[in-house]
Amino acid sequence: MVKTVLASLVYYIWKARNEVLWNQQVWLINTTVKKSQQMSKLGIKGLLPKKAKVEDKTWILMISDVKAHKVDYARNIWNRMVLPKHRFIGWQIVNNQLLTRDNLSRFLSISSPLCSVCCRENESHQHLFVHCCFTQKLTGEITKWCGQFDWSVDLNIWFSKAANSMQERVINTVILATLYIVWTNRNSCIFELSCKTVSTLSKEIKSCVKSRCLMGCNGGKGNLDSYILNLPNEVVSVTFSSEFG
């Protein structure tokens, strides 16, 4: 019964990919973090009226001791160029919070620990998003399309690098889109018993990134449009093939 309920819950969350829902989730996370940061800066003195309940004062005291830890990779993941649902999944990936089979097995008995995509090795974040032979074929297609960069074996280190230039921000967008597609394809393999081909997923990623960069986050200013369209003709470390234009 517990397995059925949990599986149904995971499936429901995966299917609920409406953009509005993702935006609401991102807003909630950002609001919660901001409140934590504000509370951590406030002392108990003068914060509550004298007649406040003891439990309220105790709660505020506990909150005031909470420190908001800044992480280097946050800015690259929570970038407006990246789709909200890609940010959300990307954040969970770098923090090892997705319900991969190794995480599920800690509190639930599962039928098999093997990766549902390749069925060769045990499923974990590191395997699914880096070492899985299917993922490596997909990332090989994507890196060939994007230009001169290697898929990192440590995503935390990759996203910790400052993305100051436009091409670096585009690459981050590509990587997060790829991670999202890998995860949703994995879920499709489990819940729908249907896995897409590398070619199909590669086309989805390219189309998604192109649409996002050219239309989704530019606000009609034209600067990003011009950059993307002219990028193949520029001498830069990261170039895009003619498929992008």
NORZIUR-V155145 format. One record per residue. N is the residue number from 1. RES is the residue in one small letter. SS is DSSP state (a for helix, b for strand, c for the rest). PHI is phi in whole degrees, -180 to 180 (NA if undefined). PSI is psi in whole degrees, -180 to 180 (none if undefined). Layout:
((N;RES;SS;PHI;PSI) (N;RES;SS;PHI;PSI))
This chain:
((1;m;c;NA;-46) (2;v;a;-63;-41) (3;k;a;-62;-42) (4;t;a;-65;-45) (5;v;a;-64;-45) (6;l;a;-64;-44) (7;a;a;-62;-40) (8;s;a;-65;-40) (9;l;a;-66;-46) (10;v;a;-61;-42) (11;y;a;-65;-41) (12;y;a;-63;-44) (13;i;a;-62;-41) (14;w;a;-66;-39) (15;k;a;-74;-24) (16;a;c;-82;73) (17;r;c;-106;21) (18;n;c;-60;136) (19;e;a;-59;-37) (20;v;a;-63;-41) (21;l;a;-63;-43) (22;w;a;-64;-41) (23;n;a;-62;-39) (24;q;a;-65;-41) (25;q;a;-65;-43) (26;v;a;-64;-42) (27;w;a;-61;-42) (28;l;a;-64;-43) (29;i;a;-63;-47) (30;n;a;-62;-41) (31;t;a;-64;-43) (32;t;a;-63;-43) (33;v;a;-63;-44) (34;k;a;-62;-41) (35;k;a;-64;-39) (36;s;a;-63;-43) (37;q;a;-65;-40) (38;q;a;-65;-44) (39;m;a;-63;-37) (40;s;a;-67;-22) (41;k;a;-89;-14) (42;l;c;-93;141) (43;g;c;-93;173) (44;i;c;-73;-34) (45;k;c;-59;121) (46;g;c;76;3) (47;l;c;-81;-36) (48;l;c;-120;150) (49;p;c;-66;161) (50;k;c;-62;-30) (51;k;c;-88;7) (52;a;c;-64;149) (53;k;c;-66;151) (54;v;a;-60;-41) (55;e;a;-65;-31) (56;d;a;-66;-44) (57;k;a;-64;-40) (58;t;a;-63;-42) (59;w;a;-63;-46) (60;i;a;-64;-36) (61;l;a;-63;-42) (62;m;a;-65;-43) (63;i;a;-65;-37) (64;s;a;-66;-21) (65;d;c;-88;-7) (66;v;c;-76;128) (67;k;c;-105;131) (68;a;c;-85;112) (69;h;c;-87;124) (70;k;c;-83;139) (71;v;c;-119;145) (72;d;c;-67;-29) (73;y;c;-86;-5) (74;a;a;-62;-45) (75;r;a;-63;-39) (76;n;a;-70;-33) (77;i;a;-79;-44) (78;w;c;-91;49) (79;n;c;-96;140) (80;r;c;-65;-19) (81;m;c;-70;-23) (82;v;c;-89;137) (83;l;c;-59;141) (84;p;a;-52;-43) (85;k;a;-68;-29) (86;h;a;-72;-39) (87;r;a;-61;-46) (88;f;a;-61;-49) (89;i;a;-68;-41) (90;g;a;-59;-41) (91;w;a;-64;-42) (92;q;a;-67;-34) (93;i;a;-66;-50) (94;v;a;-68;-20) (95;n;c;-101;9) (96;n;c;55;48) (97;q;c;-113;-3) (98;l;c;-74;154) (99;l;c;-85;64) (100;t;c;-72;167) (101;r;a;-66;-29) (102;d;a;-68;-37) (103;n;a;-71;-40) (104;l;a;-62;-38) (105;s;c;-67;-13) (106;r;c;-72;-27) (107;f;c;-133;5) (108;l;c;-148;140) (109;s;c;-79;124) (110;i;c;-116;154) (111;s;c;-69;-35) (112;s;c;-153;139) (113;p;c;-86;-4) (114;l;b;-70;150) (115;c;c;-60;130) (116;s;c;-75;-11) (117;v;c;-92;-52) (118;c;c;-100;-22) (119;c;c;58;31) (120;r;c;-116;-39) (121;e;c;-129;163) (122;n;b;-64;141) (123;e;c;-82;129) (124;s;c;-149;172) (125;h;a;-59;-47) (126;q;a;-63;-41) (127;h;a;-68;-52) (128;l;a;-62;-41) (129;f;a;-99;-5) (130;v;a;-131;-55) (131;h;a;-96;-15) (132;c;c;-59;133) (133;c;a;-60;-34) (134;f;a;-67;-45) (135;t;a;-63;-39) (136;q;a;-65;-37) (137;k;a;-65;-41) (138;l;a;-67;-47) (139;t;a;-66;-30) (140;g;a;-63;-42) (141;e;a;-64;-43) (142;i;a;-70;-44) (143;t;a;-67;-33) (144;k;a;-65;-38) (145;w;a;-69;-41) (146;c;a;-79;-38) (147;g;c;131;-145) (148;q;c;-86;83) (149;f;c;-156;148) (150;d;c;-103;142) (151;w;c;-68;122) (152;s;c;-71;144) (153;v;c;-84;-11) (154;d;c;-128;99) (155;l;a;-67;-30) (156;n;a;-62;-43) (157;i;a;-66;-41) (158;w;a;-59;-50) (159;f;a;-74;-12) (160;s;a;-79;-16) (161;k;c;-73;139) (162;a;c;-67;129) (163;a;c;-104;85) (164;n;c;-89;-36) (165;s;c;-89;163) (166;m;a;-64;-41) (167;q;a;-65;-33) (168;e;a;-68;-38) (169;r;a;-67;-38) (170;v;a;-65;-42) (171;i;a;-62;-42) (172;n;a;-60;-40) (173;t;a;-63;-41) (174;v;a;-63;-46) (175;i;a;-63;-45) (176;l;a;-67;-35) (177;a;a;-65;-39) (178;t;a;-65;-44) (179;l;a;-60;-42) (180;y;a;-63;-45) (181;i;a;-64;-40) (182;v;a;-61;-42) (183;w;a;-69;-45) (184;t;a;-68;-34) (185;n;a;-68;-38) (186;r;a;-60;-44) (187;n;a;-64;-38) (188;s;a;-64;-38) (189;c;a;-62;-35) (190;i;a;-83;-53) (191;f;a;-86;-28) (192;e;c;-115;-2) (193;l;c;53;40) (194;s;c;-143;117) (195;c;c;-112;132) (196;k;c;-80;162) (197;t;c;-80;162) (198;v;a;-60;-42) (199;s;a;-61;-43) (200;t;a;-65;-45) (201;l;a;-66;-38) (202;s;a;-61;-43) (203;k;a;-65;-39) (204;e;a;-63;-43) (205;i;a;-64;-47) (206;k;a;-61;-45) (207;s;a;-64;-42) (208;c;a;-64;-47) (209;v;a;-65;-43) (210;k;a;-62;-46) (211;s;a;-64;-42) (212;r;a;-66;-46) (213;c;a;-69;-37) (214;l;a;-88;-25) (215;m;a;-131;-36) (216;g;a;-75;-27) (217;c;c;-133;14) (218;n;c;-98;-16) (219;g;c;63;20) (220;g;c;75;14) (221;k;c;-78;-26) (222;g;c;90;-18) (223;n;a;-65;-46) (224;l;a;-70;-39) (225;d;a;-56;-48) (226;s;a;-63;-41) (227;y;a;-63;-49) (228;i;a;-63;-44) (229;l;a;-70;-30) (230;n;a;-95;-9) (231;l;a;-57;-41) (232;p;a;-61;-21) (233;n;a;-96;-3) (234;e;c;-92;152) (235;v;c;-92;92) (236;v;c;-135;166) (237;s;c;-70;-25) (238;v;c;-117;118) (239;t;c;-124;158) (240;f;c;-117;147) (241;s;c;-76;174) (242;s;c;-66;-15) (243;e;c;-63;-27) (244;f;c;-75;-30) (245;g;c;-82;none))
